[in-house]
Amino acid sequence: MCNQCDVITPLSSLDSAGHVLNEGDSVKIIHIPDWVYGGLGQESADVIKGCAGEIMTIEEIDEHGYVWVKKIVEDAKGSMRPHSFSNDPQHFLKVFG
């Protein structure tokens, strides 16, 4: 474990409207900052950028408070490929009902 990890303050678990987020919740992605896909290959970056505005399910909330979601897409060869990414909780909006 790195020394910096000991001093990272976990993010708030609140979405953009102040609702508490939990694993398994449905959320609308309202913003994806550049750092989320920076450094990824073009295919993965395009898939992640395309998730803005989509409703997805929270797969995990990690120890730092980042929310993880996953998009599964079919590649050019017909294989299903998962693309997981994390984002700040305030860049999501919890979907009820």
C-alpha positions in Angstrom: 0.0 0.0 0.0 1.3 3.5 -0.8 1.8 6.1 1.9 -0.5 8.5 0.0 -3.4 6.1 0.4 -3.3 6.6 4.1 -4.0 10.3 3.8 -6.7 10.2 1.1 -10.0 11.4 2.5 -12.9 9.2 1.2 -15.4 11.0 -1.0 -18.9 11.6 0.2 -21.4 8.9 -0.8 -23.9 11.5 -2.0 -25.0 12.0 -5.6 -25.6 15.4 -7.3 -29.0 15.8 -5.5 -27.8 14.7 -2.1 -29.1 11.1 -2.2 -27.0 8.4 -0.6 -25.6 6.0 -3.1 -25.2 2.2 -2.5 -24.0 -0.7 -4.5 -26.8 -2.0 -6.7 -28.5 1.4 -7.1 -29.5 2.6 -10.5 -27.9 5.9 -11.4 -27.9 8.3 -14.3 -24.4 9.4 -15.3 -24.5 13.2 -15.5 -20.8 14.0 -16.1 -17.7 12.1 -17.0 -14.5 14.1 -16.4 -11.5 13.7 -18.7 -9.5 11.9 -16.0 -11.9 8.9 -16.1 -10.9 7.9 -19.6 -7.5 9.7 -20.0 -4.8 7.2 -20.9 -7.1 4.5 -22.1 -7.2 3.1 -25.6 -9.5 4.8 -28.1 -12.1 2.0 -28.0 -12.4 2.1 -24.3 -12.4 5.9 -24.1 -15.2 6.1 -26.8 -17.3 3.5 -24.9 -16.9 5.4 -21.6 -17.6 8.8 -23.1 -20.8 7.3 -24.7 -22.1 6.4 -21.2 -22.9 10.1 -20.3 -26.6 10.4 -19.8 -27.1 6.6 -19.5 -28.7 4.8 -16.6 -26.4 2.2 -15.1 -26.1 0.0 -12.0 -23.5 0.7 -9.4 -21.2 -2.4 -9.3 -19.0 -1.2 -6.4 -18.2 1.8 -4.2 -14.5 1.5 -3.4 -12.6 2.3 -0.2 -12.0 5.9 -1.4 -15.7 6.5 -2.3 -15.4 6.2 -6.0 -18.5 4.7 -7.7 -17.8 1.9 -10.2 -20.1 1.0 -13.1 -19.7 -1.3 -16.1 -20.8 -1.1 -19.7 -20.7 -4.3 -21.8 -20.5 -3.9 -25.5 -20.1 -6.2 -28.5 -16.8 -5.6 -30.3 -16.1 -5.9 -34.1 -15.5 -9.6 -33.8 -18.8 -10.3 -32.0 -17.3 -10.8 -28.5 -18.8 -9.1 -25.5 -16.3 -6.8 -23.8 -16.7 -5.2 -20.4 -15.6 -1.6 -19.8 -15.6 -0.7 -16.1 -14.8 2.8 -14.8 -15.0 4.8 -11.7 -16.3 8.4 -11.2 -17.0 10.8 -8.3 -20.4 10.2 -6.6 -21.5 13.8 -7.4 -21.3 13.0 -11.1 -24.3 10.6 -10.7 -28.0 11.0 -10.1 -29.8 8.2 -8.2 -32.8 6.9 -10.2 -35.8 5.8 -8.2 -38.6 3.4 -9.3 
